[in-house]
Amino acid sequence: MADLHFHDLRHEAISRLVEAGFSDQMVSAISGHKSMQMLKHYTHLRAENMINELDLAFPSKA
């Protein structure tokens, strides 16, 4: 991958930690972010994971 940078891996790791259920405080301690605003900047959640979570929380009655 020619356009892959170390920083991209950081974004990915932070997003996966959040999706795995780690608290914001724990993720910021692991990543070294001092503010929640910066942590949120690095967190990119997968749409399919959010849909799965919604489906589990609100199962259809069909």
mmCIF file as Biopython writes it, N, C-alpha, C and O atoms, coordinates in Angstrom:
data_model
#
loop_
_atom_site.group_PDB
_atom_site.id
_atom_site.type_symbol
_atom_site.label_atom_id
_atom_site.label_alt_id
_atom_site.label_comp_id
_atom_site.label_asym_id
_atom_site.label_entity_id
_atom_site.label_seq_id
_atom_site.pdbx_PDB_ins_code
_atom_site.Cartn_x
_atom_site.Cartn_y
_atom_site.Cartn_z
_atom_site.occupancy
_atom_site.B_iso_or_equiv
_atom_site.auth_seq_id
_atom_site.auth_asym_id
_atom_site.pdbx_PDB_model_num
ATOM 1   N N  . MET A ? 1  ? 0.840   -1.174  0.000  1.0 0.0 1  A 1 
ATOM 2   C CA . MET A ? 1  ? 0.000   0.000   0.000  1.0 0.0 1  A 1 
ATOM 3   C C  . MET A ? 1  ? 0.885   1.236   0.000  1.0 0.0 1  A 1 
ATOM 4   O O  . MET A ? 1  ? 1.558   1.540   0.985  1.0 0.0 1  A 1 
ATOM 5   N N  . ALA A ? 2  ? 0.871   1.909   -1.072 1.0 0.0 2  A 1 
ATOM 6   C CA . ALA A ? 2  ? 1.763   3.059   -1.235 1.0 0.0 2  A 1 
ATOM 7   C C  . ALA A ? 2  ? 1.355   4.250   -0.376 1.0 0.0 2  A 1 
ATOM 8   O O  . ALA A ? 2  ? 2.207   5.037   0.038  1.0 0.0 2  A 1 
ATOM 9   N N  . ASP A ? 3  ? 0.057   4.389   -0.105 1.0 0.0 3  A 1 
ATOM 10  C CA . ASP A ? 3  ? -0.409  5.574   0.605  1.0 0.0 3  A 1 
ATOM 11  C C  . ASP A ? 3  ? -0.670  5.313   2.090  1.0 0.0 3  A 1 
ATOM 12  O O  . ASP A ? 3  ? -1.365  6.099   2.734  1.0 0.0 3  A 1 
ATOM 13  N N  . LEU A ? 4  ? -0.131  4.232   2.643  1.0 0.0 4  A 1 
ATOM 14  C CA . LEU A ? 4  ? -0.324  3.897   4.045  1.0 0.0 4  A 1 
ATOM 15  C C  . LEU A ? 4  ? 0.775   4.530   4.887  1.0 0.0 4  A 1 
ATOM 16  O O  . LEU A ? 4  ? 1.960   4.398   4.583  1.0 0.0 4  A 1 
ATOM 17  N N  . HIS A ? 5  ? 0.372   5.211   5.940  1.0 0.0 5  A 1 
ATOM 18  C CA . HIS A ? 5  ? 1.320   5.877   6.837  1.0 0.0 5  A 1 
ATOM 19  C C  . HIS A ? 5  ? 1.118   5.353   8.258  1.0 0.0 5  A 1 
ATOM 20  O O  . HIS A ? 5  ? 0.051   4.838   8.593  1.0 0.0 5  A 1 
ATOM 21  N N  . PHE A ? 6  ? 2.149   5.490   9.085  1.0 0.0 6  A 1 
ATOM 22  C CA . PHE A ? 6  ? 2.060   5.053   10.472 1.0 0.0 6  A 1 
ATOM 23  C C  . PHE A ? 6  ? 0.859   5.687   11.165 1.0 0.0 6  A 1 
ATOM 24  O O  . PHE A ? 6  ? 0.177   5.034   11.954 1.0 0.0 6  A 1 
ATOM 25  N N  . HIS A ? 7  ? 0.605   6.944   10.872 1.0 0.0 7  A 1 
ATOM 26  C CA . HIS A ? 7  ? -0.501  7.662   11.495 1.0 0.0 7  A 1 
ATOM 27  C C  . HIS A ? 7  ? -1.848  7.001   11.165 1.0 0.0 7  A 1 
ATOM 28  O O  . HIS A ? 7  ? -2.764  7.027   11.988 1.0 0.0 7  A 1 
ATOM 29  N N  . ASP A ? 8  ? -1.972  6.416   9.984  1.0 0.0 8  A 1 
ATOM 30  C CA . ASP A ? 8  ? -3.195  5.710   9.604  1.0 0.0 8  A 1 
ATOM 31  C C  . ASP A ? 8  ? -3.441  4.530   10.539 1.0 0.0 8  A 1 
ATOM 32  O O  . ASP A ? 8  ? -4.582  4.235   10.897 1.0 0.0 8  A 1 
ATOM 33  N N  . LEU A ? 9  ? -2.363  3.862   10.927 1.0 0.0 9  A 1 
ATOM 34  C CA . LEU A ? 9  ? -2.480  2.724   11.834 1.0 0.0 9  A 1 
ATOM 35  C C  . LEU A ? 9  ? -2.954  3.173   13.210 1.0 0.0 9  A 1 
ATOM 36  O O  . LEU A ? 9  ? -3.691  2.453   13.885 1.0 0.0 9  A 1 
ATOM 37  N N  . ARG A ? 10 ? -2.532  4.355   13.619 1.0 0.0 10 A 1 
ATOM 38  C CA . ARG A ? 10 ? -2.955  4.914   14.905 1.0 0.0 10 A 1 
ATOM 39  C C  . ARG A ? 10 ? -4.465  5.174   14.884 1.0 0.0 10 A 1 
ATOM 40  O O  . ARG A ? 10 ? -5.169  4.832   15.834 1.0 0.0 10 A 1 
ATOM 41  N N  . HIS A ? 11 ? -4.951  5.771   13.817 1.0 0.0 11 A 1 
ATOM 42  C CA . HIS A ? 11 ? -6.391  5.998   13.669 1.0 0.0 11 A 1 
ATOM 43  C C  . HIS A ? 11 ? -7.134  4.669   13.788 1.0 0.0 11 A 1 
ATOM 44  O O  . HIS A ? 11 ? -8.113  4.561   14.525 1.0 0.0 11 A 1 
ATOM 45  N N  . GLU A ? 12 ? -6.668  3.678   13.069 1.0 0.0 12 A 1 
ATOM 46  C CA . GLU A ? 12 ? -7.320  2.365   13.049 1.0 0.0 12 A 1 
ATOM 47  C C  . GLU A ? 12 ? -7.330  1.733   14.431 1.0 0.0 12 A 1 
ATOM 48  O O  . GLU A ? 12 ? -8.365  1.237   14.878 1.0 0.0 12 A 1 
ATOM 49  N N  . ALA A ? 13 ? -6.204  1.744   15.106 1.0 0.0 13 A 1 
ATOM 50  C CA . ALA A ? 13 ? -6.104  1.126   16.431 1.0 0.0 13 A 1 
ATOM 51  C C  . ALA A ? 13 ? -7.029  1.807   17.431 1.0 0.0 13 A 1 
ATOM 52  O O  . ALA A ? 13 ? -7.704  1.132   18.208 1.0 0.0 13 A 1 
ATOM 53  N N  . ILE A ? 14 ? -7.066  3.109   17.422 1.0 0.0 14 A 1 
ATOM 54  C CA . ILE A ? 14 ? -7.922  3.849   18.352 1.0 0.0 14 A 1 
ATOM 55  C C  . ILE A ? 14 ? -9.389  3.543   18.082 1.0 0.0 14 A 1 
ATOM 56  O O  . ILE A ? 14 ? -10.165 3.338   19.015 1.0 0.0 14 A 1 
ATOM 57  N N  . SER A ? 15 ? -9.765  3.511   16.827 1.0 0.0 15 A 1 
ATOM 58  C CA . SER A ? 15 ? -11.148 3.208   16.475 1.0 0.0 15 A 1 
ATOM 59  C C  . SER A ? 15 ? -11.546 1.812   16.923 1.0 0.0 15 A 1 
ATOM 60  O O  . SER A ? 15 ? -12.647 1.621   17.439 1.0 0.0 15 A 1 
ATOM 61  N N  . ARG A ? 16 ? -10.668 0.832   16.735 1.0 0.0 16 A 1 
ATOM 62  C CA . ARG A ? 16 ? -10.977 -0.538  17.123 1.0 0.0 16 A 1 
ATOM 63  C C  . ARG A ? 16 ? -11.049 -0.690  18.641 1.0 0.0 16 A 1 
ATOM 64  O O  . ARG A ? 16 ? -11.871 -1.460  19.136 1.0 0.0 16 A 1 
ATOM 65  N N  . LEU A ? 17 ? -10.200 0.032   19.396 1.0 0.0 17 A 1 
ATOM 66  C CA . LEU A ? 17 ? -10.277 -0.013  20.859 1.0 0.0 17 A 1 
ATOM 67  C C  . LEU A ? 17 ? -11.626 0.508   21.339 1.0 0.0 17 A 1 
ATOM 68  O O  . LEU A ? 17 ? -12.235 -0.067  22.241 1.0 0.0 17 A 1 
ATOM 69  N N  . VAL A ? 18 ? -12.088 1.599   20.734 1.0 0.0 18 A 1 
ATOM 70  C CA . VAL A ? 18 ? -13.396 2.164   21.102 1.0 0.0 18 A 1 
ATOM 71  C C  . VAL A ? 18 ? -14.498 1.166   20.764 1.0 0.0 18 A 1 
ATOM 72  O O  . VAL A ? 18 ? -15.400 0.945   21.573 1.0 0.0 18 A 1 
ATOM 73  N N  . GLU A ? 19 ? -14.437 0.563   19.581 1.0 0.0 19 A 1 
ATOM 74  C CA . GLU A ? 19 ? -15.448 -0.418  19.190 1.0 0.0 19 A 1 
ATOM 75  C C  . GLU A ? 19 ? -15.414 -1.662  20.072 1.0 0.0 19 A 1 
ATOM 76  O O  . GLU A ? 19 ? -16.435 -2.328  20.245 1.0 0.0 19 A 1 
ATOM 77  N N  . ALA A ? 20 ? -14.259 -1.975  20.623 1.0 0.0 20 A 1 
ATOM 78  C CA . ALA A ? 20 ? -14.132 -3.140  21.501 1.0 0.0 20 A 1 
ATOM 79  C C  . ALA A ? 20 ? -14.691 -2.870  22.893 1.0 0.0 20 A 1 
ATOM 80  O O  . ALA A ? 20 ? -14.775 -3.777  23.721 1.0 0.0 20 A 1 
ATOM 81  N N  . GLY A ? 21 ? -15.074 -1.615  23.148 1.0 0.0 21 A 1 
ATOM 82  C CA . GLY A ? 21 ? -15.698 -1.296  24.422 1.0 0.0 21 A 1 
ATOM 83  C C  . GLY A ? 21 ? -14.789 -0.659  25.452 1.0 0.0 21 A 1 
ATOM 84  O O  . GLY A ? 21 ? -15.197 -0.454  26.595 1.0 0.0 21 A 1 
ATOM 85  N N  . PHE A ? 22 ? -13.557 -0.341  25.066 1.0 0.0 22 A 1 
ATOM 86  C CA . PHE A ? 22 ? -12.668 0.339   26.000 1.0 0.0 22 A 1 
ATOM 87  C C  . PHE A ? 22 ? -13.231 1.727   26.299 1.0 0.0 22 A 1 
ATOM 88  O O  . PHE A ? 22 ? -13.797 2.369   25.414 1.0 0.0 22 A 1 
ATOM 89  N N  . SER A ? 23 ? -13.081 2.189   27.523 1.0 0.0 23 A 1 
ATOM 90  C CA . SER A ? 23 ? -13.575 3.518   27.889 1.0 0.0 23 A 1 
ATOM 91  C C  . SER A ? 23 ? -12.712 4.596   27.228 1.0 0.0 23 A 1 
ATOM 92  O O  . SER A ? 23 ? -11.567 4.346   26.852 1.0 0.0 23 A 1 
ATOM 93  N N  . ASP A ? 24 ? -13.280 5.792   27.095 1.0 0.0 24 A 1 
ATOM 94  C CA . ASP A ? 24 ? -12.516 6.911   26.533 1.0 0.0 24 A 1 
ATOM 95  C C  . ASP A ? 24 ? -11.256 7.172   27.350 1.0 0.0 24 A 1 
ATOM 96  O O  . ASP A ? 24 ? -10.196 7.461   26.794 1.0 0.0 24 A 1 
ATOM 97  N N  . GLN A ? 25 ? -11.375 7.070   28.667 1.0 0.0 25 A 1 
ATOM 98  C CA . GLN A ? 25 ? -10.216 7.312   29.530 1.0 0.0 25 A 1 
ATOM 99  C C  . GLN A ? 25 ? -9.111  6.293   29.274 1.0 0.0 25 A 1 
ATOM 100 O O  . GLN A ? 25 ? -7.931  6.642   29.249 1.0 0.0 25 A 1 
ATOM 101 N N  . MET A ? 26 ? -9.498  5.029   29.085 1.0 0.0 26 A 1 
ATOM 102 C CA . MET A ? 26 ? -8.503  3.986   28.840 1.0 0.0 26 A 1 
ATOM 103 C C  . MET A ? 26 ? -7.850  4.170   27.471 1.0 0.0 26 A 1 
ATOM 104 O O  . MET A ? 26 ? -6.634  4.035   27.338 1.0 0.0 26 A 1 
ATOM 105 N N  . VAL A ? 27 ? -8.654  4.476   26.458 1.0 0.0 27 A 1 
ATOM 106 C CA . VAL A ? 27 ? -8.101  4.676   25.116 1.0 0.0 27 A 1 
ATOM 107 C C  . VAL A ? 27 ? -7.164  5.876   25.100 1.0 0.0 27 A 1 
ATOM 108 O O  . VAL A ? 27 ? -6.107  5.824   24.471 1.0 0.0 27 A 1 
ATOM 109 N N  . SER A ? 28 ? -7.535  6.956   25.782 1.0 0.0 28 A 1 
ATOM 110 C CA . SER A ? 28 ? -6.652  8.130   25.800 1.0 0.0 28 A 1 
ATOM 111 C C  . SER A ? 28 ? -5.354  7.833   26.546 1.0 0.0 28 A 1 
ATOM 112 O O  . SER A ? 28 ? -4.300  8.364   26.196 1.0 0.0 28 A 1 
ATOM 113 N N  . ALA A ? 29 ? -5.425  6.986   27.575 1.0 0.0 29 A 1 
ATOM 114 C CA . ALA A ? 29 ? -4.200  6.600   28.279 1.0 0.0 29 A 1 
ATOM 115 C C  . ALA A ? 29 ? -3.294  5.764   27.388 1.0 0.0 29 A 1 
ATOM 116 O O  . ALA A ? 29 ? -2.074  5.925   27.417 1.0 0.0 29 A 1 
ATOM 117 N N  . ILE A ? 30 ? -3.880  4.875   26.600 1.0 0.0 30 A 1 
ATOM 118 C CA . ILE A ? 30 ? -3.108  4.021   25.689 1.0 0.0 30 A 1 
ATOM 119 C C  . ILE A ? 30 ? -2.509  4.841   24.558 1.0 0.0 30 A 1 
ATOM 120 O O  . ILE A ? 30 ? -1.348  4.661   24.189 1.0 0.0 30 A 1 
ATOM 121 N N  . SER A ? 31 ? -3.326  5.756   24.007 1.0 0.0 31 A 1 
ATOM 122 C CA . SER A ? 31 ? -2.884  6.510   22.833 1.0 0.0 31 A 1 
ATOM 123 C C  . SER A ? 31 ? -2.057  7.745   23.174 1.0 0.0 31 A 1 
ATOM 124 O O  . SER A ? 31 ? -1.329  8.266   22.329 1.0 0.0 31 A 1 
ATOM 125 N N  . GLY A ? 32 ? -2.175  8.204   24.408 1.0 0.0 32 A 1 
ATOM 126 C CA . GLY A ? 32 ? -1.423  9.386   24.812 1.0 0.0 32 A 1 
ATOM 127 C C  . GLY A ? 32 ? -2.124  10.707  24.539 1.0 0.0 32 A 1 
ATOM 128 O O  . GLY A ? 32 ? -1.518  11.770  24.678 1.0 0.0 32 A 1 
ATOM 129 N N  . HIS A ? 33 ? -3.398  10.652  24.153 1.0 0.0 33 A 1 
ATOM 130 C CA . HIS A ? 33 ? -4.144  11.892  23.924 1.0 0.0 33 A 1 
ATOM 131 C C  . HIS A ? 33 ? -4.470  12.555  25.252 1.0 0.0 33 A 1 
ATOM 132 O O  . HIS A ? 33 ? -4.917  11.897  26.192 1.0 0.0 33 A 1 
ATOM 133 N N  . LYS A ? 34 ? -4.248  13.842  25.322 1.0 0.0 34 A 1 
ATOM 134 C CA . LYS A ? 34 ? -4.494  14.573  26.558 1.0 0.0 34 A 1 
ATOM 135 C C  . LYS A ? 34 ? -5.891  15.179  26.607 1.0 0.0 34 A 1 
ATOM 136 O O  . LYS A ? 34 ? -6.370  15.530  27.685 1.0 0.0 34 A 1 
ATOM 137 N N  . SER A ? 35 ? -6.556  15.309  25.454 1.0 0.0 35 A 1 
ATOM 138 C CA . SER A ? 35 ? -7.903  15.875  25.452 1.0 0.0 35 A 1 
ATOM 139 C C  . SER A ? 35 ? -8.868  14.920  24.760 1.0 0.0 35 A 1 
ATOM 140 O O  . SER A ? 35 ? -8.500  14.189  23.840 1.0 0.0 35 A 1 
ATOM 141 N N  . MET A ? 36 ? -10.101 14.949  25.223 1.0 0.0 36 A 1 
ATOM 142 C CA . MET A ? 36 ? -11.135 14.113  24.606 1.0 0.0 36 A 1 
ATOM 143 C C  . MET A ? 36 ? -11.431 14.597  23.184 1.0 0.0 36 A 1 
ATOM 144 O O  . MET A ? 36 ? -11.797 13.796  22.323 1.0 0.0 36 A 1 
ATOM 145 N N  . GLN A ? 37 ? -11.278 15.878  22.936 1.0 0.0 37 A 1 
ATOM 146 C CA . GLN A ? 37 ? -11.524 16.412  21.594 1.0 0.0 37 A 1 
ATOM 147 C C  . GLN A ? 37 ? -10.563 15.778  20.587 1.0 0.0 37 A 1 
ATOM 148 O O  . GLN A ? 37 ? -10.974 15.400  19.490 1.0 0.0 37 A 1 
ATOM 149 N N  . MET A ? 38 ? -9.302  15.663  20.952 1.0 0.0 38 A 1 
ATOM 150 C CA . MET A ? 38 ? -8.323  15.062  20.041 1.0 0.0 38 A 1 
ATOM 151 C C  . MET A ? 38 ? -8.580  13.564  19.883 1.0 0.0 38 A 1 
ATOM 152 O O  . MET A ? 38 ? -8.421  13.012  18.794 1.0 0.0 38 A 1 
ATOM 153 N N  . LEU A ? 39 ? -8.973  12.920  20.963 1.0 0.0 39 A 1 
ATOM 154 C CA . LEU A ? 39 ? -9.297  11.496  20.889 1.0 0.0 39 A 1 
ATOM 155 C C  . LEU A ? 39 ? -10.459 11.271  19.925 1.0 0.0 39 A 1 
ATOM 156 O O  . LEU A ? 39 ? -10.414 10.358  19.101 1.0 0.0 39 A 1 
ATOM 157 N N  . LYS A ? 40 ? -11.483 12.088  20.024 1.0 0.0 40 A 1 
ATOM 158 C CA . LYS A ? 40 ? -12.634 11.964  19.126 1.0 0.0 40 A 1 
ATOM 159 C C  . LYS A ? 40 ? -12.216 12.180  17.674 1.0 0.0 40 A 1 
ATOM 160 O O  . LYS A ? 40 ? -12.777 11.560  16.770 1.0 0.0 40 A 1 
ATOM 161 N N  . HIS A ? 41 ? -11.247 13.044  17.445 1.0 0.0 41 A 1 
ATOM 162 C CA . HIS A ? 41 ? -10.748 13.294  16.081 1.0 0.0 41 A 1 
ATOM 163 C C  . HIS A ? 41 ? -10.163 12.016  15.476 1.0 0.0 41 A 1 
ATOM 164 O O  . HIS A ? 41 ? -10.257 11.804  14.267 1.0 0.0 41 A 1 
ATOM 165 N N  . TYR A ? 42 ? -9.568  11.178  16.300 1.0 0.0 42 A 1 
ATOM 166 C CA . TYR A ? 42 ? -8.912  9.963   15.824 1.0 0.0 42 A 1 
ATOM 167 C C  . TYR A ? 42 ? -9.837  8.763   15.759 1.0 0.0 42 A 1 
ATOM 168 O O  . TYR A ? 42 ? -9.456  7.723   15.221 1.0 0.0 42 A 1 
ATOM 169 N N  . THR A ? 43 ? -11.041 8.883   16.295 1.0 0.0 43 A 1 
ATOM 170 C CA . THR A ? 43 ? -11.960 7.751   16.353 1.0 0.0 43 A 1 
ATOM 171 C C  . THR A ? 43 ? -12.877 7.752   15.143 1.0 0.0 43 A 1 
ATOM 172 O O  . THR A ? 43 ? -13.631 8.699   14.920 1.0 0.0 43 A 1 
ATOM 173 N N  . HIS A ? 44 ? -12.804 6.675   14.362 1.0 0.0 44 A 1 
ATOM 174 C CA . HIS A ? 44 ? -13.650 6.510   13.186 1.0 0.0 44 A 1 
ATOM 175 C C  . HIS A ? 44 ? -14.315 5.141   13.291 1.0 0.0 44 A 1 
ATOM 176 O O  . HIS A ? 44 ? -13.673 4.108   13.099 1.0 0.0 44 A 1 
ATOM 177 N N  . LEU A ? 45 ? -15.596 5.150   13.595 1.0 0.0 45 A 1 
ATOM 178 C CA . LEU A ? 45 ? -16.310 3.908   13.797 1.0 0.0 45 A 1 
ATOM 179 C C  . LEU A ? 45 ? -16.820 3.362   12.475 1.0 0.0 45 A 1 
ATOM 180 O O  . LEU A ? 45 ? -17.175 4.121   11.574 1.0 0.0 45 A 1 
ATOM 181 N N  . ARG A ? 46 ? -16.854 2.060   12.367 1.0 0.0 46 A 1 
ATOM 182 C CA . ARG A ? 46 ? -17.354 1.404   11.160 1.0 0.0 46 A 1 
ATOM 183 C C  . ARG A ? 46 ? -18.872 1.420   11.169 1.0 0.0 46 A 1 
ATOM 184 O O  . ARG A ? 46 ? -19.502 1.100   12.177 1.0 0.0 46 A 1 
ATOM 185 N N  . ALA A ? 47 ? -19.448 1.792   10.048 1.0 0.0 47 A 1 
ATOM 186 C CA . ALA A ? 47 ? -20.910 1.874   9.940  1.0 0.0 47 A 1 
ATOM 187 C C  . ALA A ? 47 ? -21.552 0.521   10.210 1.0 0.0 47 A 1 
ATOM 188 O O  . ALA A ? 47 ? -22.577 0.457   10.889 1.0 0.0 47 A 1 
ATOM 189 N N  . GLU A ? 48 ? -20.976 -0.556  9.698  1.0 0.0 48 A 1 
ATOM 190 C CA . GLU A ? 48 ? -21.591 -1.871  9.885  1.0 0.0 48 A 1 
ATOM 191 C C  . GLU A ? 48 ? -21.600 -2.283  11.355 1.0 0.0 48 A 1 
ATOM 192 O O  . GLU A ? 48 ? -22.522 -2.970  11.794 1.0 0.0 48 A 1 
ATOM 193 N N  . ASN A ? 49 ? -20.588 -1.874  12.121 1.0 0.0 49 A 1 
ATOM 194 C CA . ASN A ? 49 ? -20.578 -2.190  13.550 1.0 0.0 49 A 1 
ATOM 195 C C  . ASN A ? 49 ? -21.668 -1.425  14.291 1.0 0.0 49 A 1 
ATOM 196 O O  . ASN A ? 49 ? -22.305 -1.961  15.198 1.0 0.0 49 A 1 
ATOM 197 N N  . MET A ? 50 ? -21.877 -0.169  13.901 1.0 0.0 50 A 1 
ATOM 198 C CA . MET A ? 50 ? -22.934 0.621   14.530 1.0 0.0 50 A 1 
ATOM 199 C C  . MET A ? 50 ? -24.299 0.023   14.207 1.0 0.0 50 A 1 
ATOM 200 O O  . MET A ? 50 ? -25.168 -0.030  15.077 1.0 0.0 50 A 1 
ATOM 201 N N  . ILE A ? 51 ? -24.500 -0.425  12.977 1.0 0.0 51 A 1 
ATOM 202 C CA . ILE A ? 51 ? -25.771 -1.042  12.582 1.0 0.0 51 A 1 
ATOM 203 C C  . ILE A ? 51 ? -25.996 -2.325  13.370 1.0 0.0 51 A 1 
ATOM 204 O O  . ILE A ? 51 ? -27.106 -2.574  13.839 1.0 0.0 51 A 1 
ATOM 205 N N  . ASN A ? 52 ? -24.960 -3.139  13.521 1.0 0.0 52 A 1 
ATOM 206 C CA . ASN A ? 52 ? -25.089 -4.379  14.293 1.0 0.0 52 A 1 
ATOM 207 C C  . ASN A ? 52 ? -25.460 -4.086  15.739 1.0 0.0 52 A 1 
ATOM 208 O O  . ASN A ? 52 ? -26.308 -4.772  16.309 1.0 0.0 52 A 1 
ATOM 209 N N  . GLU A ? 53 ? -24.838 -3.076  16.341 1.0 0.0 53 A 1 
ATOM 210 C CA . GLU A ? 53 ? -25.145 -2.694  17.720 1.0 0.0 53 A 1 
ATOM 211 C C  . GLU A ? 53 ? -26.591 -2.226  17.834 1.0 0.0 53 A 1 
ATOM 212 O O  . GLU A ? 53 ? -27.286 -2.579  18.787 1.0 0.0 53 A 1 
ATOM 213 N N  . LEU A ? 54 ? -27.045 -1.434  16.869 1.0 0.0 54 A 1 
ATOM 214 C CA . LEU A ? 54 ? -28.440 -0.976  16.871 1.0 0.0 54 A 1 
ATOM 215 C C  . LEU A ? 54 ? -29.401 -2.150  16.728 1.0 0.0 54 A 1 
ATOM 216 O O  . LEU A ? 54 ? -30.428 -2.197  17.404 1.0 0.0 54 A 1 
ATOM 217 N N  . ASP A ? 55 ? -29.072 -3.102  15.849 1.0 0.0 55 A 1 
ATOM 218 C CA . ASP A ? 55 ? -29.909 -4.281  15.670 1.0 0.0 55 A 1 
ATOM 219 C C  . ASP A ? 55 ? -30.011 -5.098  16.956 1.0 0.0 55 A 1 
ATOM 220 O O  . ASP A ? 55 ? -31.076 -5.625  17.278 1.0 0.0 55 A 1 
ATOM 221 N N  . LEU A ? 56 ? -28.905 -5.201  17.688 1.0 0.0 56 A 1 
ATOM 222 C CA . LEU A ? 56 ? -28.923 -5.930  18.959 1.0 0.0 56 A 1 
ATOM 223 C C  . LEU A ? 56 ? -29.744 -5.196  20.007 1.0 0.0 56 A 1 
ATOM 224 O O  . LEU A ? 56 ? -30.462 -5.819  20.789 1.0 0.0 56 A 1 
ATOM 225 N N  . ALA A ? 57 ? -29.638 -3.873  20.023 1.0 0.0 57 A 1 
ATOM 226 C CA . ALA A ? 57 ? -30.354 -3.076  21.012 1.0 0.0 57 A 1 
ATOM 227 C C  . ALA A ? 57 ? -31.848 -3.009  20.714 1.0 0.0 57 A 1 
ATOM 228 O O  . ALA A ? 57 ? -32.670 -2.963  21.628 1.0 0.0 57 A 1 
ATOM 229 N N  . PHE A ? 58 ? -32.193 -3.004  19.420 1.0 0.0 58 A 1 
ATOM 230 C CA . PHE A ? 58 ? -33.583 -2.863  19.005 1.0 0.0 58 A 1 
ATOM 231 C C  . PHE A ? 58 ? -33.927 -3.918  17.968 1.0 0.0 58 A 1 
ATOM 232 O O  . PHE A ? 58 ? -34.056 -3.600  16.786 1.0 0.0 58 A 1 
ATOM 233 N N  . PRO A ? 59 ? -34.077 -5.174  18.392 1.0 0.0 59 A 1 
ATOM 234 C CA . PRO A ? 59 ? -34.369 -6.241  17.413 1.0 0.0 59 A 1 
ATOM 235 C C  . PRO A ? 59 ? -35.721 -6.017  16.747 1.0 0.0 59 A 1 
ATOM 236 O O  . PRO A ? 59 ? -36.673 -5.547  17.370 1.0 0.0 59 A 1 
ATOM 237 N N  . SER A ? 60 ? -35.777 -6.361  15.483 1.0 0.0 60 A 1 
ATOM 238 C CA . SER A ? 60 ? -37.044 -6.217  14.742 1.0 0.0 60 A 1 
ATOM 239 C C  . SER A ? 60 ? -38.016 -7.297  15.201 1.0 0.0 60 A 1 
ATOM 240 O O  . SER A ? 60 ? -37.616 -8.373  15.645 1.0 0.0 60 A 1 
ATOM 241 N N  . LYS A ? 61 ? -39.275 -6.989  15.085 1.0 0.0 61 A 1 
ATOM 242 C CA . LYS A ? 61 ? -40.312 -7.927  15.523 1.0 0.0 61 A 1 
ATOM 243 C C  . LYS A ? 61 ? -40.897 -8.703  14.341 1.0 0.0 61 A 1 
ATOM 244 O O  . LYS A ? 61 ? -41.952 -9.326  14.462 1.0 0.0 61 A 1 
ATOM 245 N N  . ALA A ? 62 ? -40.211 -8.662  13.212 1.0 0.0 62 A 1 
ATOM 246 C CA . ALA A ? 62 ? -40.728 -9.323  12.018 1.0 0.0 62 A 1 
ATOM 247 C C  . ALA A ? 62 ? -40.511 -10.813 12.051 1.0 0.0 62 A 1 
ATOM 248 O O  . ALA A ? 62 ? -40.892 -11.513 11.113 1.0 0.0 62 A 1 
#
